[in-house]
Amino acid sequence: MNNDLRFAFFDVDDTLIHIKSMFDFYRFWCYEVWRRPEMHDDFEAAFSRMFSEGRTREKLNSYYYRYFTGVDPQFLDRAGADWATDRLARPNGLFVAPVVEELQRLQSEGVTPVFISGSFHALLEPIARTLEVSHILATKLEVGEDGLYTGNIIPPQTIGVGKALAVQDFLQHHAASPRRCYAFGDDLSDLPMLNVVGYPVAVGAGTILAERAATANWPVIATS
């Protein structure tokens, strides 16, 4: 165990940025890439129905990636890069300032930040470069024998319990002690990940996660 290594794991959507990158990108995908608004209408109707049915975040996350069945990975990567370029050209209001400040403070103290998200690399990598983050744990999409995406994801799914498993695997690979590491999340589904580390932090006041954090004497970062 290398006690000199310290990592800080950051959820991204609604933790480091004020938007849900996957859903924001899909609007861009429909309107700007394909120029087919009706695709987005169908997408919103499907997800609205699943939300009303109480589908879990894990199920919603898996369903999202089915929309990219048959897509060429390089094409999706280019579209993701274009989306990120557009978003980062308008950074005001994109980043959650107090969380970014905490990330930068930890960086200055020698703690290595790691993105962990149910989103995918094409969207996260430009944001990571902007914040000088080198490690990303995110959804990996399965590629079929034809070289195109199958619509399936490769375990572990980096949401819910899968985030905790991904963090544990990462720390084991780096021989780092979880007790010396941090994790930041905004949603109750981040709780398994927060429970893995020695320094868990809830992001956003007035949430169920913030209530759990207060009970456990964890810090809560207010975002508004």
C-alpha distance (Angstrom), angle and dihedral (degrees) to the residues before:
residue distance angle dihedral
M1 . . .
N2 3.79 . .
N3 3.80 106.6 .
D4 3.80 91.2 -175.8
L5 3.80 91.4 68.6
R6 3.79 114.7 87.4
F7 3.78 125.7 175.5
A8 3.79 133.5 -171.8
F9 3.81 115.3 -153.8
F10 3.79 115.1 -152.2
D11 3.76 126.2 -166.9
V12 3.81 105.6 -144.8
D13 3.82 114.6 -154.9
D14 3.83 111.0 73.0
T15 3.81 88.9 -5.3
L16 3.81 105.6 65.6
I17 3.80 97.0 6.9
H18 3.79 129.6 36.2
I19 3.80 94.7 -131.0
K20 3.78 137.5 66.8
S21 3.79 99.3 -113.7
M22 3.80 96.4 -157.5
F23 3.80 94.7 53.5
D24 3.78 94.0 39.7
F25 3.80 89.3 51.4
Y26 3.79 93.7 48.5
R27 3.79 89.9 57.7
F28 3.82 87.9 51.4
W29 3.82 89.2 46.8
C30 3.81 92.1 55.1
Y31 3.80 100.1 37.6
E32 3.80 103.6 33.6
V33 3.81 106.0 24.3
W34 3.80 102.3 36.1
R35 3.83 99.8 16.5
R36 3.79 88.8 -138.6
P37 3.82 111.6 127.2
E38 3.80 90.6 176.8
M39 3.82 88.5 68.7
H40 3.79 88.7 60.7
D41 3.81 92.1 46.4
D42 3.81 90.0 55.1
F43 3.81 90.8 46.0
E44 3.81 93.1 51.7
A45 3.80 92.2 47.0
A46 3.81 91.6 51.6
F47 3.80 94.1 48.7
S48 3.80 93.2 43.3
R49 3.80 88.3 55.4
M50 3.81 92.7 48.2
F51 3.82 92.1 47.7
S52 3.80 89.7 52.3
E53 3.81 89.7 49.9
G54 3.80 89.8 55.4
R55 3.80 96.9 -117.0
T56 3.79 113.1 178.2
R57 3.79 121.9 -107.8
E58 3.79 88.0 -112.9
K59 3.82 91.4 56.8
L60 3.81 92.1 45.3
N61 3.78 90.9 48.9
S62 3.81 92.3 51.7
Y63 3.80 92.1 46.1
Y64 3.81 91.7 51.9
Y65 3.78 93.3 62.0
R66 3.79 92.7 53.4
Y67 3.80 85.9 74.6
F68 3.80 88.2 71.4
T69 3.80 95.9 55.2
G70 3.80 109.0 137.7
V71 3.81 94.7 14.5
D72 3.79 120.3 135.5
P73 3.84 109.7 -116.0
Q74 3.80 93.3 -134.9
F75 3.79 91.2 51.2
L76 3.80 91.2 52.1
D77 3.80 90.8 46.2
R78 3.81 91.0 53.8
A79 3.79 91.7 47.9
G80 3.80 90.6 49.0
A81 3.79 91.0 50.1
D82 3.82 90.7 49.8
W83 3.80 90.7 50.1
A84 3.80 91.3 49.9
T85 3.80 92.4 47.5
D86 3.79 89.4 53.3
R87 3.80 93.0 46.8
L88 3.80 96.0 44.9
A89 3.80 90.4 49.4
R90 3.82 85.1 65.8
P91 3.82 101.0 42.3
N92 3.81 96.4 155.4
G93 3.77 106.6 108.0
L94 3.80 93.7 5.8
F95 3.79 100.1 95.0
V96 3.80 125.7 58.9
A97 3.80 96.2 -124.9
P98 3.83 101.8 -154.7
V99 3.81 92.0 49.0
V100 3.80 93.1 47.3
E101 3.80 88.1 49.6
E102 3.80 89.6 53.2
L103 3.80 91.0 48.8
Q104 3.80 90.5 52.0
R105 3.80 92.1 45.8
L106 3.78 90.9 53.5
Q107 3.80 90.8 46.8
S108 3.81 89.2 54.8
E109 3.81 88.7 53.6
G110 3.79 93.3 53.3
V111 3.80 98.0 -98.8
T112 3.82 112.8 139.0
P113 3.82 114.5 -134.8
V114 3.79 121.1 -138.9
F115 3.80 126.5 -168.0
I116 3.80 114.7 -137.5
S117 3.77 117.9 -177.4
G118 3.77 146.7 144.7
S119 3.80 85.8 -127.7
F120 3.81 120.8 91.0
H121 3.77 136.6 -102.5
A122 3.80 99.1 -106.8
L123 3.81 89.6 63.4
L124 3.78 98.2 37.2
E125 3.80 102.5 45.1
P126 3.84 96.6 70.3
I127 3.81 90.5 48.1
A128 3.80 90.0 48.0
R129 3.80 91.4 51.8
T130 3.80 90.2 50.9
L131 3.81 90.4 55.1
E132 3.83 94.1 38.1
V133 3.80 92.8 -115.0
S134 3.81 114.5 155.0
H135 3.81 102.6 -176.7
I136 3.80 125.5 67.5
L137 3.81 126.7 178.3
A138 3.79 105.4 -170.7
T139 3.78 145.0 137.1
K140 3.78 114.8 -56.0
L141 3.79 115.9 -154.2
E142 3.78 121.0 -141.1
V143 3.80 116.9 -118.3
G144 3.79 118.6 -150.7
E145 3.79 129.5 -141.0
D146 3.81 88.4 -91.0
G147 3.81 90.2 61.4
L148 3.80 93.1 -111.8
Y149 3.79 130.5 112.7
T150 3.80 114.4 -89.3
G151 3.81 95.3 -154.9
N152 3.80 91.0 -112.8
I153 3.78 126.7 110.7
I154 3.79 127.9 -134.5
P155 3.85 115.5 -120.0
P156 2.91 138.5 -78.0
Q157 3.78 94.7 60.9
T158 3.79 103.6 -146.5
I159 3.77 96.5 -135.2
G160 3.80 131.1 84.8
V161 3.80 113.2 -13.9
G162 3.80 88.3 -3.4
K163 3.79 89.7 67.9
A164 3.78 90.3 57.2
L165 3.81 90.8 49.5
A166 3.81 91.5 48.7
V167 3.81 91.1 50.2
Q168 3.79 91.8 48.6
D169 3.81 91.9 49.0
F170 3.81 91.0 48.3
L171 3.80 93.0 49.7
Q172 3.79 92.1 46.3
H173 3.81 90.2 50.7
H174 3.80 90.7 52.1
A175 3.83 93.7 39.5
A176 3.81 89.0 -126.6
S177 3.80 126.1 152.4
P178 3.83 114.0 -115.6
R179 3.81 88.9 -150.3
R180 3.81 89.6 69.1
C181 3.80 95.1 47.3
Y182 3.80 135.6 89.9
A183 3.79 133.8 -140.3
F184 3.80 130.4 -168.4
G185 3.80 125.8 -163.2
D186 3.79 140.3 155.4
D187 3.79 104.4 -158.1
L188 3.79 134.8 66.4
S189 3.81 87.6 -119.6
D190 3.83 86.7 67.1
L191 3.81 90.7 63.7
P192 3.84 96.1 95.1
M193 3.82 89.5 54.5
L194 3.80 92.4 46.2
N195 3.79 90.3 51.9
V196 3.81 91.2 57.2
V197 3.81 96.9 64.4
G198 3.78 135.8 62.6
Y199 3.81 95.2 -125.9
P200 3.81 112.1 42.1
V201 3.82 119.1 177.7
A202 3.81 127.5 -167.9
V203 3.79 117.9 -146.6
G204 3.79 119.6 -146.6
A205 3.78 129.1 28.6
G206 3.79 126.1 -116.6
T207 3.80 96.6 34.1
I208 3.79 131.1 119.5
L209 3.80 87.9 -110.6
A210 3.81 90.5 52.7
E211 3.81 89.2 52.3
R212 3.81 90.5 51.6
A213 3.80 89.4 47.5
A214 3.80 92.2 51.8
T215 3.80 90.3 50.8
A216 3.82 89.9 51.6
N217 3.84 93.0 43.4
W218 3.79 92.2 -116.7
P219 3.80 119.7 150.8
V220 3.80 118.4 -101.3
I221 3.80 121.4 -154.0
A222 3.80 112.2 -147.4
T223 3.79 111.9 -142.0
S224 3.80 101.6 -170.0
